[in-house]
Amino acid sequence: MLFLVLNIVLLSGFGLFLKHAKDNQQRLNPIGFVNYLVASFISIWVLSQEQDFEFSKLTFALGISNGVTYAAGFELFTLGIRLSGIVVTAALVRLSIVVPIVVSMLFWKEIPNLWQAIGLLLTFVAIPLLSQREKEPTYTFTPDRPEVPQGLGFAVAITILIITGISRLTMKAFNEMCPVDEKSLYMSLLFGVATLIYLGICLYQKTWPNWWEVFYGVLIGICNVAGSWALLIALDKVSALIAFPMSSSGGVLFTMFVGMVFLHERLGRIPLIGALLAMVALIFVNLKP
Protein backbone atom coordinates (compact mmCIF):
# COMPACT_ATOMS: atom_id res chain seq x y z
CA MET A 1 0.00 0.00 0.00
CA LEU A 2 2.98 2.32 0.66
CA PHE A 3 4.06 2.17 -2.99
CA LEU A 4 0.51 2.83 -4.14
CA VAL A 5 0.42 5.99 -2.01
CA LEU A 6 3.83 6.97 -3.43
CA ASN A 7 2.47 6.50 -6.95
CA ILE A 8 -0.46 8.83 -6.21
CA VAL A 9 1.76 11.50 -4.63
CA LEU A 10 4.57 11.33 -7.20
CA LEU A 11 2.42 11.35 -10.35
CA SER A 12 0.25 14.11 -8.85
CA GLY A 13 3.47 15.98 -8.02
CA PHE A 14 4.26 16.14 -11.75
CA GLY A 15 1.35 18.49 -12.38
CA LEU A 16 1.45 20.27 -9.02
CA PHE A 17 5.12 21.27 -9.38
CA LEU A 18 4.38 22.45 -12.91
CA LYS A 19 1.48 24.55 -11.61
CA HIS A 20 3.71 25.97 -8.84
CA ALA A 21 6.39 26.84 -11.40
CA LYS A 22 3.84 28.66 -13.56
CA ASP A 23 2.56 30.60 -10.55
CA ASN A 24 6.15 31.69 -9.87
CA GLN A 25 6.51 33.05 -13.41
CA GLN A 26 8.85 30.28 -14.60
CA ARG A 27 8.81 29.25 -18.27
CA LEU A 28 7.26 25.84 -18.80
CA ASN A 29 8.98 24.75 -22.03
CA PRO A 30 12.52 24.82 -20.55
CA ILE A 31 11.13 22.94 -17.54
CA GLY A 32 9.68 20.36 -19.93
CA PHE A 33 13.10 19.93 -21.55
CA VAL A 34 14.85 19.34 -18.20
CA ASN A 35 12.05 17.02 -17.07
CA TYR A 36 12.43 14.73 -20.06
CA LEU A 37 16.23 14.95 -19.98
CA VAL A 38 16.27 13.70 -16.37
CA ALA A 39 13.75 10.95 -17.15
CA SER A 40 15.83 9.97 -20.19
CA PHE A 41 19.06 9.72 -18.17
CA ILE A 42 17.36 7.55 -15.54
CA SER A 43 15.86 5.25 -18.18
CA ILE A 44 19.17 4.92 -20.05
CA TRP A 45 20.96 4.09 -16.79
CA VAL A 46 18.42 1.33 -16.08
CA LEU A 47 18.89 0.05 -19.65
CA SER A 48 22.68 -0.01 -19.21
CA GLN A 49 22.31 -2.42 -16.28
CA GLU A 50 20.72 -5.06 -18.50
CA GLN A 51 22.65 -7.78 -20.31
CA ASP A 52 20.42 -8.55 -23.31
CA PHE A 53 20.42 -5.82 -25.97
CA GLU A 54 18.43 -7.59 -28.71
CA PHE A 55 15.26 -5.62 -29.31
CA SER A 56 12.43 -5.76 -31.83
CA LYS A 57 11.60 -3.15 -34.48
CA LEU A 58 8.11 -2.84 -33.03
CA THR A 59 9.55 -1.70 -29.68
CA PHE A 60 11.53 0.99 -31.49
CA ALA A 61 8.48 2.14 -33.45
CA LEU A 62 6.18 2.26 -30.41
CA GLY A 63 8.81 3.94 -28.22
CA ILE A 64 9.48 6.67 -30.77
CA SER A 65 5.79 7.31 -31.50
CA ASN A 66 5.00 7.43 -27.78
CA GLY A 67 7.79 9.97 -27.28
CA VAL A 68 6.03 12.22 -29.79
CA THR A 69 2.68 11.87 -28.00
CA TYR A 70 4.37 12.50 -24.63
CA ALA A 71 5.86 15.77 -25.90
CA ALA A 72 2.53 16.83 -27.44
CA GLY A 73 0.75 15.83 -24.23
CA PHE A 74 3.10 17.97 -22.11
CA GLU A 75 2.44 21.00 -24.33
CA LEU A 76 -1.31 20.45 -24.03
CA PHE A 77 -0.96 19.90 -20.27
CA THR A 78 0.68 23.31 -19.86
CA LEU A 79 -2.03 24.92 -22.02
CA GLY A 80 -4.67 23.23 -19.89
CA ILE A 81 -3.10 24.59 -16.71
CA ARG A 82 -3.14 28.12 -18.13
CA LEU A 83 -6.75 27.89 -19.27
CA SER A 84 -8.44 25.78 -16.60
CA GLY A 85 -5.97 25.14 -13.77
CA ILE A 86 -4.27 22.00 -12.50
CA VAL A 87 -7.30 20.27 -10.93
CA VAL A 88 -9.35 20.17 -14.15
CA THR A 89 -6.34 19.34 -16.35
CA ALA A 90 -5.21 16.50 -14.09
CA ALA A 91 -8.73 15.06 -14.09
CA LEU A 92 -8.81 15.13 -17.90
CA VAL A 93 -5.45 13.35 -18.12
CA ARG A 94 -6.67 10.63 -15.77
CA LEU A 95 -9.90 10.25 -17.76
CA SER A 96 -7.88 9.52 -20.90
CA ILE A 97 -7.88 5.88 -19.79
CA VAL A 98 -11.25 5.61 -21.56
CA VAL A 99 -9.57 5.96 -24.98
CA PRO A 100 -7.82 2.55 -24.86
CA ILE A 101 -11.05 1.06 -23.51
CA VAL A 102 -13.14 2.45 -26.39
CA VAL A 103 -10.54 1.39 -28.99
CA SER A 104 -10.44 -2.10 -27.48
CA MET A 105 -14.23 -2.26 -27.81
CA LEU A 106 -14.17 -1.16 -31.45
CA PHE A 107 -11.17 -3.05 -32.82
CA TRP A 108 -10.52 -5.95 -30.45
CA LYS A 109 -14.19 -6.64 -29.64
CA GLU A 110 -13.55 -6.37 -25.91
CA ILE A 111 -16.83 -5.93 -24.04
CA PRO A 112 -16.81 -3.73 -20.92
CA ASN A 113 -18.52 -5.02 -17.81
CA LEU A 114 -21.45 -3.19 -16.22
CA TRP A 115 -19.25 -1.05 -13.94
CA GLN A 116 -16.97 -0.02 -16.80
CA ALA A 117 -20.00 0.89 -18.94
CA ILE A 118 -21.27 3.13 -16.13
CA GLY A 119 -17.79 4.65 -15.83
CA LEU A 120 -17.71 5.42 -19.55
CA LEU A 121 -21.10 7.13 -19.39
CA LEU A 122 -20.00 9.20 -16.39
CA THR A 123 -16.83 10.16 -18.28
CA PHE A 124 -18.84 11.55 -21.18
CA VAL A 125 -20.87 13.60 -18.68
CA ALA A 126 -17.76 14.83 -16.81
CA ILE A 127 -15.81 16.06 -19.87
CA PRO A 128 -18.10 19.00 -20.83
CA LEU A 129 -18.36 19.97 -17.15
CA LEU A 130 -14.57 20.00 -16.81
CA SER A 131 -14.20 22.09 -19.97
CA GLN A 132 -16.17 24.99 -18.45
CA ARG A 133 -13.79 27.79 -17.49
CA GLU A 134 -14.25 29.75 -14.29
CA LYS A 135 -15.22 33.40 -14.56
CA GLU A 136 -11.65 34.49 -13.78
CA PRO A 137 -9.50 31.99 -15.68
CA THR A 138 -5.95 31.21 -14.63
CA TYR A 139 -4.77 32.29 -18.09
CA THR A 140 -3.47 35.87 -18.01
CA PHE A 141 -4.87 37.88 -20.89
CA THR A 142 -2.74 40.69 -22.32
CA PRO A 143 -3.02 42.76 -25.55
CA ASP A 144 -0.81 40.25 -27.38
CA ARG A 145 -2.69 37.32 -25.81
CA PRO A 146 -6.39 38.25 -26.17
CA GLU A 147 -9.21 36.43 -24.44
CA VAL A 148 -10.10 33.17 -26.10
CA PRO A 149 -13.66 32.02 -26.79
CA GLN A 150 -15.38 29.72 -24.33
CA GLY A 151 -15.47 26.96 -26.96
CA LEU A 152 -11.68 26.69 -26.81
CA GLY A 153 -11.96 25.15 -23.35
CA PHE A 154 -13.95 22.23 -24.73
CA ALA A 155 -11.61 21.86 -27.73
CA VAL A 156 -8.54 21.76 -25.48
CA ALA A 157 -10.26 19.29 -23.13
CA ILE A 158 -11.05 16.90 -25.99
CA THR A 159 -7.54 17.26 -27.46
CA ILE A 160 -5.91 16.52 -24.09
CA LEU A 161 -8.13 13.48 -23.71
CA ILE A 162 -7.35 12.17 -27.22
CA ILE A 163 -3.57 12.77 -27.24
CA THR A 164 -3.07 11.39 -23.72
CA GLY A 165 -5.36 8.50 -24.61
CA ILE A 166 -3.29 7.70 -27.72
CA SER A 167 -0.22 7.69 -25.49
CA ARG A 168 -1.89 5.20 -23.16
CA LEU A 169 -3.02 3.14 -26.15
CA THR A 170 0.56 2.97 -27.43
CA MET A 171 1.69 1.70 -24.04
CA LYS A 172 -1.08 -0.89 -24.10
CA ALA A 173 0.11 -2.00 -27.56
CA PHE A 174 3.66 -2.39 -26.21
CA ASN A 175 2.45 -4.43 -23.24
CA GLU A 176 0.36 -6.66 -25.52
CA MET A 177 2.76 -7.17 -28.44
CA CYS A 178 6.34 -6.70 -27.18
CA PRO A 179 8.46 -8.73 -24.72
CA VAL A 180 8.38 -7.30 -21.19
CA ASP A 181 12.19 -7.36 -20.95
CA GLU A 182 12.30 -4.64 -23.63
CA LYS A 183 10.57 -2.14 -21.34
CA SER A 184 13.81 -0.31 -20.44
CA LEU A 185 14.61 0.34 -24.11
CA TYR A 186 11.02 1.39 -24.71
CA MET A 187 11.16 3.94 -21.87
CA SER A 188 14.59 5.19 -23.01
CA LEU A 189 13.28 5.77 -26.53
CA LEU A 190 10.10 7.42 -25.24
CA PHE A 191 11.88 9.93 -23.00
CA GLY A 192 14.76 10.37 -25.44
CA VAL A 193 12.46 11.42 -28.30
CA ALA A 194 10.50 13.75 -26.00
CA THR A 195 13.81 15.30 -24.88
CA LEU A 196 14.91 15.93 -28.48
CA ILE A 197 11.56 17.54 -29.33
CA TYR A 198 11.78 19.92 -26.37
CA LEU A 199 15.43 20.63 -27.15
CA GLY A 200 14.26 21.70 -30.61
CA ILE A 201 11.54 23.90 -29.08
CA CYS A 202 14.05 25.59 -26.76
CA LEU A 203 16.50 26.14 -29.64
CA TYR A 204 13.75 27.60 -31.81
CA GLN A 205 12.52 29.91 -29.04
CA LYS A 206 16.09 30.65 -27.85
CA THR A 207 15.05 29.91 -24.29
CA TRP A 208 17.38 28.06 -21.94
CA PRO A 209 16.43 26.98 -18.42
CA ASN A 210 17.53 29.15 -15.52
CA TRP A 211 18.47 27.57 -12.19
CA TRP A 212 14.91 27.63 -10.86
CA GLU A 213 13.63 26.00 -14.03
CA VAL A 214 16.34 23.33 -13.75
CA PHE A 215 15.20 22.74 -10.16
CA TYR A 216 11.56 22.35 -11.16
CA GLY A 217 12.49 20.21 -14.16
CA VAL A 218 14.54 17.80 -12.05
CA LEU A 219 11.71 17.47 -9.51
CA ILE A 220 9.13 16.82 -12.23
CA GLY A 221 11.42 14.37 -14.03
CA ILE A 222 11.96 12.35 -10.84
CA CYS A 223 8.20 12.35 -10.16
CA ASN A 224 7.61 11.22 -13.76
CA VAL A 225 9.85 8.14 -13.58
CA ALA A 226 9.58 7.25 -9.88
CA GLY A 227 5.77 7.44 -9.96
CA SER A 228 5.58 4.91 -12.78
CA TRP A 229 7.98 2.50 -11.07
CA ALA A 230 6.08 2.87 -7.78
CA LEU A 231 2.92 1.66 -9.53
CA LEU A 232 4.75 -1.35 -10.99
CA ILE A 233 6.03 -2.30 -7.51
CA ALA A 234 2.58 -1.69 -6.00
CA LEU A 235 1.04 -4.11 -8.52
CA ASP A 236 3.32 -6.83 -7.15
CA LYS A 237 1.92 -6.27 -3.66
CA VAL A 238 -1.68 -5.09 -4.20
CA SER A 239 -4.39 -6.47 -6.46
CA ALA A 240 -4.88 -4.54 -9.71
CA LEU A 241 -8.57 -4.36 -8.76
CA ILE A 242 -7.51 -2.07 -5.90
CA ALA A 243 -4.41 -0.44 -7.39
CA PHE A 244 -5.81 1.07 -10.59
CA PRO A 245 -9.01 2.64 -9.15
CA MET A 246 -7.07 4.02 -6.16
CA SER A 247 -4.26 5.37 -8.34
CA SER A 248 -6.64 7.11 -10.75
CA SER A 249 -9.26 8.52 -8.38
CA GLY A 250 -6.73 9.12 -5.60
CA GLY A 251 -4.60 11.17 -7.99
CA VAL A 252 -7.53 13.45 -8.82
CA LEU A 253 -8.48 13.83 -5.14
CA PHE A 254 -4.89 14.54 -4.02
CA THR A 255 -4.36 17.07 -6.82
CA MET A 256 -7.67 18.77 -5.97
CA PHE A 257 -6.75 19.00 -2.28
CA VAL A 258 -3.24 20.39 -2.81
CA GLY A 259 -4.29 22.63 -5.70
CA MET A 260 -7.15 24.29 -3.82
CA VAL A 261 -5.65 24.38 -0.30
CA PHE A 262 -1.95 25.09 -0.90
CA LEU A 263 -1.82 26.55 -4.43
CA HIS A 264 -5.00 28.60 -3.84
CA GLU A 265 -6.60 27.53 -7.11
CA ARG A 266 -10.17 28.69 -7.52
CA LEU A 267 -12.49 26.15 -9.04
CA GLY A 268 -15.96 27.05 -10.28
CA ARG A 269 -18.98 25.03 -9.20
CA ILE A 270 -19.45 23.29 -12.56
CA PRO A 271 -15.77 22.21 -13.00
CA LEU A 272 -15.76 21.07 -9.36
CA ILE A 273 -18.78 18.85 -10.01
CA GLY A 274 -16.98 17.58 -13.12
CA ALA A 275 -13.84 16.72 -11.11
CA LEU A 276 -15.85 14.86 -8.47
CA LEU A 277 -17.75 13.02 -11.20
CA ALA A 278 -14.42 12.15 -12.85
CA MET A 279 -13.22 10.50 -9.62
CA VAL A 280 -16.31 8.29 -9.53
CA ALA A 281 -15.96 7.49 -13.25
CA LEU A 282 -12.30 6.50 -12.77
CA ILE A 283 -13.23 4.05 -10.03
CA PHE A 284 -15.84 2.40 -12.24
CA VAL A 285 -13.79 2.16 -15.47
CA ASN A 286 -10.99 0.43 -13.57
CA LEU A 287 -13.24 -2.21 -12.01
CA LYS A 288 -12.87 -5.67 -13.50
CA PRO A 289 -14.58 -8.94 -12.53
C-alpha positions as CSV (number, residue, x, y, z in Angstrom):
1,M,0.0,0.0,0.0
2,L,3.0,2.3,0.7
3,F,4.1,2.2,-3.0
4,L,0.5,2.8,-4.1
5,V,0.4,6.0,-2.0
6,L,3.8,7.0,-3.4
7,N,2.5,6.5,-6.9
8,I,-0.5,8.8,-6.2
9,V,1.8,11.5,-4.6
10,L,4.6,11.3,-7.2
11,L,2.4,11.4,-10.3
12,S,0.3,14.1,-8.9
13,G,3.5,16.0,-8.0
14,F,4.3,16.1,-11.7
15,G,1.3,18.5,-12.4
16,L,1.5,20.3,-9.0
17,F,5.1,21.3,-9.4
18,L,4.4,22.4,-12.9
19,K,1.5,24.5,-11.6
20,H,3.7,26.0,-8.8
21,A,6.4,26.8,-11.4
22,K,3.8,28.7,-13.6
23,D,2.6,30.6,-10.5
24,N,6.2,31.7,-9.9
25,Q,6.5,33.0,-13.4
26,Q,8.8,30.3,-14.6
27,R,8.8,29.3,-18.3
28,L,7.3,25.8,-18.8
29,N,9.0,24.8,-22.0
30,P,12.5,24.8,-20.6
31,I,11.1,22.9,-17.5
32,G,9.7,20.4,-19.9
33,F,13.1,19.9,-21.6
34,V,14.9,19.3,-18.2
35,N,12.1,17.0,-17.1
36,Y,12.4,14.7,-20.1
37,L,16.2,14.9,-20.0
38,V,16.3,13.7,-16.4
39,A,13.7,11.0,-17.2
40,S,15.8,10.0,-20.2
41,F,19.1,9.7,-18.2
42,I,17.4,7.6,-15.5
43,S,15.9,5.2,-18.2
44,I,19.2,4.9,-20.1
45,W,21.0,4.1,-16.8
46,V,18.4,1.3,-16.1
47,L,18.9,0.1,-19.7
48,S,22.7,0.0,-19.2
49,Q,22.3,-2.4,-16.3
50,E,20.7,-5.1,-18.5
51,Q,22.6,-7.8,-20.3
52,D,20.4,-8.5,-23.3
53,F,20.4,-5.8,-26.0
54,E,18.4,-7.6,-28.7
55,F,15.3,-5.6,-29.3
56,S,12.4,-5.8,-31.8
57,K,11.6,-3.2,-34.5
58,L,8.1,-2.8,-33.0
59,T,9.5,-1.7,-29.7
60,F,11.5,1.0,-31.5
61,A,8.5,2.1,-33.5
62,L,6.2,2.3,-30.4
63,G,8.8,3.9,-28.2
64,I,9.5,6.7,-30.8
65,S,5.8,7.3,-31.5
66,N,5.0,7.4,-27.8
67,G,7.8,10.0,-27.3
68,V,6.0,12.2,-29.8
69,T,2.7,11.9,-28.0
70,Y,4.4,12.5,-24.6
71,A,5.9,15.8,-25.9
72,A,2.5,16.8,-27.4
73,G,0.8,15.8,-24.2
74,F,3.1,18.0,-22.1
75,E,2.4,21.0,-24.3
76,L,-1.3,20.5,-24.0
77,F,-1.0,19.9,-20.3
78,T,0.7,23.3,-19.9
79,L,-2.0,24.9,-22.0
80,G,-4.7,23.2,-19.9
81,I,-3.1,24.6,-16.7
82,R,-3.1,28.1,-18.1
83,L,-6.8,27.9,-19.3
84,S,-8.4,25.8,-16.6
85,G,-6.0,25.1,-13.8
86,I,-4.3,22.0,-12.5
87,V,-7.3,20.3,-10.9
88,V,-9.3,20.2,-14.1
89,T,-6.3,19.3,-16.4
90,A,-5.2,16.5,-14.1
91,A,-8.7,15.1,-14.1
92,L,-8.8,15.1,-17.9
93,V,-5.5,13.4,-18.1
94,R,-6.7,10.6,-15.8
95,L,-9.9,10.3,-17.8
96,S,-7.9,9.5,-20.9
97,I,-7.9,5.9,-19.8
98,V,-11.3,5.6,-21.6
99,V,-9.6,6.0,-25.0
100,P,-7.8,2.6,-24.9
101,I,-11.1,1.1,-23.5
102,V,-13.1,2.4,-26.4
103,V,-10.5,1.4,-29.0
104,S,-10.4,-2.1,-27.5
105,M,-14.2,-2.3,-27.8
106,L,-14.2,-1.2,-31.5
107,F,-11.2,-3.1,-32.8
108,W,-10.5,-6.0,-30.5
109,K,-14.2,-6.6,-29.6
110,E,-13.6,-6.4,-25.9
111,I,-16.8,-5.9,-24.0
112,P,-16.8,-3.7,-20.9
113,N,-18.5,-5.0,-17.8
114,L,-21.5,-3.2,-16.2
115,W,-19.2,-1.0,-13.9
116,Q,-17.0,0.0,-16.8
117,A,-20.0,0.9,-18.9
118,I,-21.3,3.1,-16.1
119,G,-17.8,4.7,-15.8
120,L,-17.7,5.4,-19.6
121,L,-21.1,7.1,-19.4
122,L,-20.0,9.2,-16.4
123,T,-16.8,10.2,-18.3
124,F,-18.8,11.6,-21.2
125,V,-20.9,13.6,-18.7
126,A,-17.8,14.8,-16.8
127,I,-15.8,16.1,-19.9
128,P,-18.1,19.0,-20.8
129,L,-18.4,20.0,-17.2
130,L,-14.6,20.0,-16.8
131,S,-14.2,22.1,-20.0
132,Q,-16.2,25.0,-18.5
133,R,-13.8,27.8,-17.5
134,E,-14.2,29.7,-14.3
135,K,-15.2,33.4,-14.6
136,E,-11.6,34.5,-13.8
137,P,-9.5,32.0,-15.7
138,T,-6.0,31.2,-14.6
139,Y,-4.8,32.3,-18.1
140,T,-3.5,35.9,-18.0
141,F,-4.9,37.9,-20.9
142,T,-2.7,40.7,-22.3
143,P,-3.0,42.8,-25.6
144,D,-0.8,40.3,-27.4
145,R,-2.7,37.3,-25.8
146,P,-6.4,38.3,-26.2
147,E,-9.2,36.4,-24.4
148,V,-10.1,33.2,-26.1
149,P,-13.7,32.0,-26.8
150,Q,-15.4,29.7,-24.3
151,G,-15.5,27.0,-27.0
152,L,-11.7,26.7,-26.8
153,G,-12.0,25.2,-23.3
154,F,-13.9,22.2,-24.7
155,A,-11.6,21.9,-27.7
156,V,-8.5,21.8,-25.5
157,A,-10.3,19.3,-23.1
158,I,-11.1,16.9,-26.0
159,T,-7.5,17.3,-27.5
160,I,-5.9,16.5,-24.1
161,L,-8.1,13.5,-23.7
162,I,-7.3,12.2,-27.2
163,I,-3.6,12.8,-27.2
164,T,-3.1,11.4,-23.7
165,G,-5.4,8.5,-24.6
166,I,-3.3,7.7,-27.7
167,S,-0.2,7.7,-25.5
168,R,-1.9,5.2,-23.2
169,L,-3.0,3.1,-26.2
170,T,0.6,3.0,-27.4
171,M,1.7,1.7,-24.0
172,K,-1.1,-0.9,-24.1
173,A,0.1,-2.0,-27.6
174,F,3.7,-2.4,-26.2
175,N,2.5,-4.4,-23.2
176,E,0.4,-6.7,-25.5
177,M,2.8,-7.2,-28.4
178,C,6.3,-6.7,-27.2
179,P,8.5,-8.7,-24.7
180,V,8.4,-7.3,-21.2
181,D,12.2,-7.4,-20.9
182,E,12.3,-4.6,-23.6
183,K,10.6,-2.1,-21.3
184,S,13.8,-0.3,-20.4
185,L,14.6,0.3,-24.1
186,Y,11.0,1.4,-24.7
187,M,11.2,3.9,-21.9
188,S,14.6,5.2,-23.0
189,L,13.3,5.8,-26.5
190,L,10.1,7.4,-25.2
191,F,11.9,9.9,-23.0
192,G,14.8,10.4,-25.4
193,V,12.5,11.4,-28.3
194,A,10.5,13.7,-26.0
195,T,13.8,15.3,-24.9
196,L,14.9,15.9,-28.5
197,I,11.6,17.5,-29.3
198,Y,11.8,19.9,-26.4
199,L,15.4,20.6,-27.1
200,G,14.3,21.7,-30.6
201,I,11.5,23.9,-29.1
202,C,14.0,25.6,-26.8
203,L,16.5,26.1,-29.6
204,Y,13.7,27.6,-31.8
205,Q,12.5,29.9,-29.0
206,K,16.1,30.6,-27.9
207,T,15.0,29.9,-24.3
208,W,17.4,28.1,-21.9
209,P,16.4,27.0,-18.4
210,N,17.5,29.1,-15.5
211,W,18.5,27.6,-12.2
212,W,14.9,27.6,-10.9
213,E,13.6,26.0,-14.0
214,V,16.3,23.3,-13.7
215,F,15.2,22.7,-10.2
216,Y,11.6,22.3,-11.2
217,G,12.5,20.2,-14.2
218,V,14.5,17.8,-12.0
219,L,11.7,17.5,-9.5
220,I,9.1,16.8,-12.2
221,G,11.4,14.4,-14.0
222,I,12.0,12.4,-10.8
223,C,8.2,12.3,-10.2
224,N,7.6,11.2,-13.8
225,V,9.8,8.1,-13.6
226,A,9.6,7.2,-9.9
227,G,5.8,7.4,-10.0
228,S,5.6,4.9,-12.8
229,W,8.0,2.5,-11.1
230,A,6.1,2.9,-7.8
231,L,2.9,1.7,-9.5
232,L,4.8,-1.3,-11.0
233,I,6.0,-2.3,-7.5
234,A,2.6,-1.7,-6.0
235,L,1.0,-4.1,-8.5
236,D,3.3,-6.8,-7.1
237,K,1.9,-6.3,-3.7
238,V,-1.7,-5.1,-4.2
239,S,-4.4,-6.5,-6.5
240,A,-4.9,-4.5,-9.7
241,L,-8.6,-4.4,-8.8
242,I,-7.5,-2.1,-5.9
243,A,-4.4,-0.4,-7.4
244,F,-5.8,1.1,-10.6
245,P,-9.0,2.6,-9.1
246,M,-7.1,4.0,-6.2
247,S,-4.3,5.4,-8.3
248,S,-6.6,7.1,-10.8
249,S,-9.3,8.5,-8.4
250,G,-6.7,9.1,-5.6
251,G,-4.6,11.2,-8.0
252,V,-7.5,13.4,-8.8
253,L,-8.5,13.8,-5.1
254,F,-4.9,14.5,-4.0
255,T,-4.4,17.1,-6.8
256,M,-7.7,18.8,-6.0
257,F,-6.8,19.0,-2.3
258,V,-3.2,20.4,-2.8
259,G,-4.3,22.6,-5.7
260,M,-7.1,24.3,-3.8
261,V,-5.6,24.4,-0.3
262,F,-1.9,25.1,-0.9
263,L,-1.8,26.5,-4.4
264,H,-5.0,28.6,-3.8
265,E,-6.6,27.5,-7.1
266,R,-10.2,28.7,-7.5
267,L,-12.5,26.2,-9.0
268,G,-16.0,27.0,-10.3
269,R,-19.0,25.0,-9.2
270,I,-19.4,23.3,-12.6
271,P,-15.8,22.2,-13.0
272,L,-15.8,21.1,-9.4
273,I,-18.8,18.8,-10.0
274,G,-17.0,17.6,-13.1
275,A,-13.8,16.7,-11.1
276,L,-15.8,14.9,-8.5
277,L,-17.7,13.0,-11.2
278,A,-14.4,12.2,-12.8
279,M,-13.2,10.5,-9.6
280,V,-16.3,8.3,-9.5
281,A,-16.0,7.5,-13.3
282,L,-12.3,6.5,-12.8
283,I,-13.2,4.0,-10.0
284,F,-15.8,2.4,-12.2
285,V,-13.8,2.2,-15.5
286,N,-11.0,0.4,-13.6
287,L,-13.2,-2.2,-12.0
288,K,-12.9,-5.7,-13.5
289,P,-14.6,-8.9,-12.5
